[in-house]
Amino acid sequence: MFASVLIANRGEIACRIIRTCQRLGIRTVAVYSEADASALHVAAADEAYLIGPPPVGQSYLLADAILDVAVKAGVEAIHPGYGLLSERADFARACAERGIVFIGPSAEAMESVGRKLPARAVAARVGFPVIPGSPEPVAIDTVEAEAARVGFPLLLKASAGGGGIGMTRVNDEAGLARALERARTTAERAFGDLDIYIERILEPARHVEVQVLADKFGHGVALGTRDCSVQRRHQKVIEESLAPNVTPAVRAGLAADALRLAQAIGYYNAGTVECLVSGSDYYFLEVNTRLQVEHAVTEEVFGLDLVEQQLRVAAGEVLADAVLSATPVGHAIECRIYAEDPVTYMPSPGVITSMDVPEASDVRLDTGFRAGDTVTPYYDPLIAKLVVKGADRASAVSRLSEVLAATQIEGLKTNLPMLRAVAKYGEFVDGMYDTGILDRFALQRAK
């Protein structure tokens, strides 16, 4: 096992990784921007180094600056967390060139599925069903013909995209060309890449994903399913494991196809295969070659520490039999608590004057903030991930409402009022929801 690890991230995920490292006796090194000088992850690490001004392009995305710190601090490995540099194959290669282990998959595996169009091609090649769409990027002179072939409603999606960024819904031919221009502009600004492709919208459908874990010796396991259908603007808000109301046949098919895809590209470490489920059919969406924000619900249900498993795989260990044979127990639900207006979903930065969350064995809080900390406008406004566990889904949903009602965060606007209401919303309580749940919820509240 590594003696020292640098965490190339910030906020709750940096704190999350630090906790596991410290439990394993690993020295932790943090990096921080000027805006994060007093952040919780800085205080929690054994060492911390300033890397630049607040904007991520001048700090957390500076691969060379982070690698310079890693060399200076004498670390053996770098954990990228999620977002930022976590899915940059060039960063993984740069780590290797400096003699530092990148805690994630190989650069080659990342490149094979890092862009959505090539990933769709890989999925189709191994027999994983894919949503009808364009096999190549579309341009102004081809978009109408491709749209007619694929069918409406459809999504224009950035091939280099992620996190719901660069996705535009188009219901009919009117405005299609203009929508493509907007999508290309967004994609270039966010990813430096103009490639946009078309994918048919499946409605109703659920957003279901499979957690994959594999070592460097050909052993792998699919750790159940997560439902991530409660989304606003294609951004996940509530996730749960196992995904409710998914048939055993679909569950088995998802696991088998996800593992076959991972094996086909020589994937190791943790990764997630995202899919859409519509009735008894399921379709490949994309591969996230990193730890997911919502990994906590899988950990709670399977009794595993996924960060620990990432570290062990990166250190060259074989996945233990207990990991390969892990079975789910109970049900877990996660809510993302954001500093945002609960109606408009617009970010609401400010100072957290108080933060009270119930402490109990069935409640988990992953956060990068304390009372007195400032949620700045420079970064994602995620304050915390609140996770509850129950013996079954009904008890987990009931407990979620209790804990959300008792959770108080003051000093700035949060989405807690919305989360409390959704937790009692009929569709969610019954588990019979799809990706349109928040739209219907908003319409009901407006009446």
Sequence and secondary structure as in RCSB ss.txt:
>XXXX:A:sequence
MFASVLIANRGEIACRIIRTCQRLGIRTVAVYSEADASALHVAAADEAYLIGPPPVGQSYLLADAILDVAVKAGV
EAIHPGYGLLSERADFARACAERGIVFIGPSAEAMESVGRKLPARAVAARVGFPVIPGSPEPVAIDTVEAEAARV
GFPLLLKASAGGGGIGMTRVNDEAGLARALERARTTAERAFGDLDIYIERILEPARHVEVQVLADKFGHGVALGT
RDCSVQRRHQKVIEESLAPNVTPAVRAGLAADALRLAQAIGYYNAGTVECLVSGSDYYFLEVNTRLQVEHAVTEE
VFGLDLVEQQLRVAAGEVLADAVLSATPVGHAIECRIYAEDPVTYMPSPGVITSMDVPEASDVRLDTGFRAGDTV
TPYYDPLIAKLVVKGADRASAVSRLSEVLAATQIEGLKTNLPMLRAVAKYGEFVDGMYDTGILDRFALQRAK
>XXXX:A:secstr
  SEEEE   HHHHHHHHHHHHHTT EEEEEEEGGGTT HHHHHSSEEEEEESSSGGGTTT HHHHHHHHHHHT 
SEEE  SSTTTT HHHHHHHHHTT EESSS HHHHHHHSSHHHHHHHHHHTT  B SB SS   TTTHHHHHHHH
 SSEEEEETT  TTTTEEEE SSTTHHHHHHHHHHHHHHHHS   EEEEE  SS EEEEEEEEE TTS EEEEEE
EEEEEEETTEEEEEEES TT  HHHHHHHHHHHHHHHHHTT  EEEEEEEEEETTEEEEEEEE S  TTHHHHHH
HHT  HHHHHHHHHTT    HHHHT    SEEEEEEEESB TTT  B  EE  EEE    TTEEEEES  TT EE
 TTS  EEEEEEEEESSHHHHHHHHHHHHHH EEESS  SHHHHHHHHT HHHHHT   TTHHHHHHHHHH 
